[in-house]
């Protein structure tokens, strides 16, 4: 009964938009093919710029207002909106960069009866297409919505943060990040800290260890102490999502590869996934204390936690249920998305996405029909919120 009422509330105006989107589906897949076959790995900024230019051309041709901001190093960022202005009621967020392909042919786009393959069909060009289709559907409908197309989400999302913090592209009501699971709403994401601790000392030939400093043993012992102390303070939370601050060493390295040399420099990288903003300083302090080495922050993004019971979240949930035909669960996500870029905006931020799998793998895939599904429920939700 709840789903029937929600679907009835969409109204005939929204349903007409949905029907028009279905007609345009084949052309949109042609554009997705164009996007996927641009090898826009995060580190290859000229290729990411090509993807930005392609998206701009696609949207401007269909009446969407587009603005390109260029960073000092030449990277382009695209903001597209239904109305003029940097501030919009709703901001969508998607990214056009991808992780590097494992082999050259992985940038080829495949479509086997609606099962799409190719680097980025899942993460995140398929969702970027859904964002673009939504903007096109809402042109001239009185809805205030924009989208920031990020250029380095896979490296930390600093370009989207730059658009928000330095250039002033901000939401008044809500942010919807299109970079998550299908038929779910992610209302919380963990923060991420990557921190490196380096020890330096006298190295030399391994035949005379008494002349050297055994940095490998010293660092290894420190790693164990850090692990034990962290989980003494912050035991792993029970439950499927283990919603707690987790700290893991990911890399230990030393200078060179000689098997008969005691190194004069060794380092370890720790990765913290946190639910608390204050965990950052606590983690850095603990690593500095127990290693006694040089500590460097490699990358940081704060946790982004919204209220799952917020009325806007619940109305989005109803719109999704009406389109998809089942109840929509809320979830907390252990990984980071560009939700991290909007923490300072002080509005609810949620994560959604189309059906896809094997992200970052050679077998990445997505389901074409769900790209349109996301477009349909986003269109319905945003139209209803503008009334």
C-alpha positions in Angstrom: 0.0 0.0 0.0 2.8 2.4 0.9 4.5 1.9 -2.5 1.2 2.4 -4.4 0.6 5.7 -2.6 4.1 6.8 -3.3 3.8 6.0 -6.9 0.5 7.8 -7.2 2.1 10.9 -5.6 4.6 11.1 -8.4 1.9 12.6 -10.7 1.4 12.7 -14.4 4.0 15.4 -15.0 6.8 13.2 -13.6 5.5 10.1 -15.5 5.7 12.0 -18.8 9.4 12.8 -18.1 10.0 9.1 -17.3 8.5 8.1 -20.6 10.6 10.6 -22.5 13.7 9.2 -20.8 12.9 5.7 -22.0 12.8 6.8 -25.6 16.2 8.5 -25.3 17.9 5.4 -23.7 19.7 4.1 -26.9 21.2 7.5 -27.6 22.4 7.8 -24.0 24.2 4.5 -24.2 26.0 5.8 -27.2 27.2 8.7 -25.1 28.2 6.3 -22.3 30.3 4.4 -24.9 32.0 7.6 -25.8 32.7 8.4 -22.2 34.0 4.9 -21.3 36.4 4.8 -24.3 38.1 8.0 -23.1 40.9 6.5 -20.9 40.4 9.1 -18.1 42.4 7.5 -15.3 42.8 9.9 -12.4 46.5 10.6 -13.0 46.0 11.3 -16.7 44.5 14.8 -16.4 44.4 15.6 -20.2 42.2 12.5 -20.7 40.0 13.5 -17.7 39.7 16.9 -19.3 38.5 15.2 -22.5 35.8 13.5 -20.5 34.8 16.8 -19.0 34.6 18.4 -22.4 32.5 15.5 -23.7 30.0 15.8 -20.8 29.8 19.5 -21.3 29.0 19.2 -25.0 26.4 16.5 -24.2 24.6 18.7 -21.6 24.8 22.0 -23.4 23.3 20.5 -26.5 20.3 19.6 -24.3 19.8 23.0 -22.6 21.7 22.4 -19.4 23.8 25.4 -18.1 27.5 24.5 -17.9 30.4 26.2 -16.3 34.0 24.9 -16.5 36.5 25.9 -13.8 40.2 25.3 -14.4 42.7 24.6 -11.7 46.3 26.1 -11.7 47.7 22.8 -13.1 45.2 22.7 -16.0 42.7 20.3 -14.6 39.1 21.1 -15.7 36.0 20.7 -13.4 32.5 20.8 -14.8 29.5 22.2 -13.0 26.2 21.7 -14.8 22.8 23.1 -13.5 19.2 23.7 -14.4 19.3 27.3 -13.2 22.1 30.0 -13.2 24.2 30.3 -10.1 26.8 28.5 -8.0 24.3 27.7 -5.3 21.5 25.3 -6.0 18.9 23.7 -3.8 20.2 20.2 -4.6 23.7 19.2 -5.7 24.5 16.0 -7.4 28.0 14.6 -7.4 29.6 12.1 -9.8 33.1 11.6 -11.1 34.6 11.1 -14.5 38.0 9.8 -13.5 38.6 6.1 -13.2 41.3 3.8 -11.9 43.8 2.8 -14.6 42.9 -0.1 -16.8 44.7 -3.4 -16.3 45.2 -3.6 -20.1 44.5 -1.3 -23.1 41.4 -3.1 -24.3 39.7 -2.6 -20.9 38.6 0.9 -22.1 36.5 -0.8 -24.8 32.7 -0.5 -24.1 30.6 -3.7 -24.3 26.9 -4.2 -24.2 25.6 -7.8 -24.0 21.8 -7.4 -23.8 22.0 -4.6 -21.3 24.9 -6.0 -19.3 27.6 -3.3 -19.8 31.3 -3.8 -19.5 34.4 -1.6 -19.7 36.4 0.6 -17.3 34.0 3.0 -15.6 30.6 1.6 -16.5 30.2 0.9 -12.8 32.6 3.4 -11.1 31.5 6.0 -12.0 30.6 6.9 -15.6 27.3 5.0 -15.5 26.2 7.0 -12.5 27.6 10.2 -14.2 25.2 9.4 -17.1 22.3 9.1 -14.7 23.2 12.5 -13.2 23.4 14.0 -16.7 20.0 12.4 -17.8 18.4 13.8 -14.6 19.6 17.4 -15.4 18.3 17.1 -18.9 14.9 15.9 -17.7 14.6 18.8 -15.3 15.6 21.6 -17.7 12.8 24.2 -17.6 10.8 22.4 -14.8 11.5 25.0 -12.1 13.9 22.7 -10.2 17.1 24.1 -8.7 19.7 21.3 -9.1 23.3 21.2 -10.2 26.0 18.6 -10.5 29.7 18.7 -9.8 31.6 16.2 -12.0 34.8 15.4 -10.1 38.2 14.7 -11.7 40.1 12.8 -9.0 37.7 10.8 -6.7 39.9 7.8 -7.0 42.8 9.8 -5.5 40.9 11.5 -2.7 38.3 13.9 -4.3 40.4 17.0 -3.8 39.1 18.6 -7.1 35.5 18.4 -5.9 36.5 19.8 -2.5 38.2 22.7 -4.4 34.9 23.3 -6.3 33.0 23.5 -3.0 35.5 25.3 -0.7 37.4 27.5 -3.1 34.9 28.2 -5.9 31.7 28.3 -3.9 29.5 25.6 -5.6 27.3 24.6 -2.7 23.9 23.1 -1.9 21.1 24.8 0.0 19.2 21.6 0.9 20.9 18.3 0.1 23.7 16.5 -1.7 23.2 13.3 -3.6 26.4 11.5 -4.4 26.0 9.0 -7.3 28.7 6.5 -6.5 27.3 3.7 -4.4 25.2 0.6 -4.4 21.9 0.1 -6.2 18.5 0.2 -4.4 20.1 1.4 -1.2 20.7 4.7 0.5 24.1 5.2 2.1 23.7 7.9 4.8 27.1 7.7 6.4 30.6 7.2 5.1 33.8 6.7 7.1 36.6 9.2 7.0 40.0 8.1 5.6 43.5 8.9 6.8 46.7 7.6 5.2 49.7 8.4 7.4 53.3 7.4 6.9 55.9 7.0 9.6 59.6 6.9 8.6 62.6 5.8 10.6 66.1 6.7 9.6 69.5 5.6 11.0 72.8 4.0 10.2 72.6 1.2 7.7 75.3 -1.2 6.4 76.3 -4.7 5.6 74.2 -7.4 7.1 77.3 -9.4 8.1 78.0 -6.8 10.8 74.7 -5.9 12.3 76.4 -4.5 15.5 77.7 -1.6 13.4 74.1 -0.7 12.2 70.7 0.3 13.6 68.1 -2.5 13.2 65.3 -0.3 11.9 63.3 -3.2 10.5 62.9 -4.8 13.9 62.2 -1.5 15.6 59.5 -0.5 13.1 57.9 -4.0 13.1 57.7 -4.0 16.9 56.1 -0.5 16.8 53.5 -1.6 14.2 52.4 -4.4 16.6 52.3 -2.0 19.6 50.2 0.5 17.6 47.8 -2.1 16.5 47.3 -3.5 20.0 47.0 -0.1 21.6 44.5 1.2 19.0 42.2 -1.8 19.4 42.5 -1.7 23.2 41.1 1.8 23.0 38.7 1.1 20.2 37.5 -2.5 20.0 36.0 -3.5 16.7 32.3 -2.9 16.8 29.9 -5.8 16.5 27.5 -5.9 13.6 27.8 -6.4 9.9 29.2 -3.0 9.2 31.7 -2.9 12.1 30.9 0.8 12.6 34.0 1.8 14.5 37.5 3.4 13.9 39.7 0.7 12.3 43.4 1.2 11.8 45.4 -1.1 9.5 49.1 -1.1 8.4 49.0 -1.5 4.6 52.6 -1.1 3.4 56.1 -1.6 5.0 59.1 -0.7 2.9 62.8 0.0 3.1 65.3 1.5 0.8 66.5 -0.7 -2.0 66.1 -4.4 -2.5 69.5 -5.8 -1.6 69.1 -8.9 0.6 72.5 -8.5 2.3 72.1 -4.8 3.5 70.6 -3.4 6.6 68.6 -0.3 5.4 69.2 3.2 6.7 65.5 4.1 6.1 62.3 2.2 6.6 58.7 3.4 6.5 55.2 2.1 7.1 51.8 3.4 5.9 48.8 3.2 8.1 45.2 3.5 6.8 42.6 4.7 9.3 38.9 4.4 8.5 37.1 6.5 11.1 33.6 7.3 12.3 34.8 10.1 14.5 36.5 13.3 13.3 38.7 13.4 16.3 40.2 10.0 15.4 42.6 11.7 13.0 44.6 13.5 15.6 44.5 10.6 18.0 45.9 8.3 15.3 48.7 10.6 14.3 49.7 11.1 17.9 49.8 7.4 18.7 51.9 6.6 15.6 54.3 9.4 16.4 54.7 8.3 20.0 55.2 4.6 19.4 57.4 4.8 16.3 59.5 7.8 17.4 59.9 8.6 13.7 58.9 11.2 11.2 55.1 11.2 10.6 53.5 12.5 7.4 49.8 12.8 6.5 49.6 11.4 2.9 45.8 11.8 2.5 42.8 12.7 4.6 39.1 13.0 4.2 36.6 13.5 7.1 33.7 11.1 8.0 30.4 12.3 6.6 27.4 11.1 8.7 23.8 12.3 8.1 20.6 11.5 9.9 18.9 8.5 8.3 15.6 9.7 9.7 15.8 13.1 8.1 12.5 13.9 6.2 14.4 14.6 3.0 16.1 11.1 3.3 12.7 9.5 3.9 11.1 11.3 0.9 14.0 10.1 -1.3 13.5 6.6 0.0 9.8 6.7 -0.9 10.6 7.9 -4.5 13.1 5.1 -4.9 10.7 2.5 -3.5 8.0 3.7 -5.9 10.3 3.3 -8.9 12.1 0.1 -7.9 9.1 -1.7 -6.3 10.6 -2.7 -3.0 11.6 -1.2 0.3 14.9 0.7 0.3 17.3 -0.1 3.1 19.6 2.5 4.8 23.2 1.7 5.3 26.4 3.0 6.7 29.4 2.6 4.3 32.9 1.7 5.4 34.5 3.3 2.4 34.9 6.9 1.3 33.1 8.7 -1.6 33.0 12.4 -2.6 30.4 12.8 0.2 33.6 13.8 2.1 33.8 17.0 0.0 30.6 18.4 1.3 31.0 18.0 5.1 31.3 21.8 5.6 28.0 22.5 3.8 26.1 21.3 6.9 23.3 19.7 4.8 22.3 16.0 4.6 24.5 14.0 2.2 23.5 10.6 0.9 25.0 8.1 -1.5 23.1 6.2 -4.2 24.0 4.4 -7.4 23.0 2.1 -10.3 23.5 -1.7 -10.3 27.1 -2.6 -10.9 29.9 -4.8 -9.7 33.7 -5.7 -9.8 34.6 -2.0 -9.6 38.4 -1.5 -10.2 38.6 -5.0 -11.6 39.2 -6.2 -15.1 35.6 -7.7 -15.0 33.8 -4.4 -14.1 30.2 -4.5 -15.2 26.9 -2.5 -14.9 23.2 -3.0 -15.8 22.0 -0.5 -18.3 18.4 -0.4 -17.3 19.2 0.6 -13.7 21.0 3.8 -15.0 17.6 4.9 -16.2 16.0 3.7 -13.0 18.2 6.0 -11.0 17.3 8.8 -13.4 13.6 8.2 -13.0 13.5 8.2 -9.2 15.9 11.2 -9.0 13.7 13.1 -11.4 10.5 12.2 -9.5 12.1 13.1 -6.1 13.5 16.4 -7.3 10.3 17.4 -9.1 8.3 16.7 -5.9 10.7 18.7 -3.8 10.3 21.7 -6.0 6.5 22.0 -5.5 
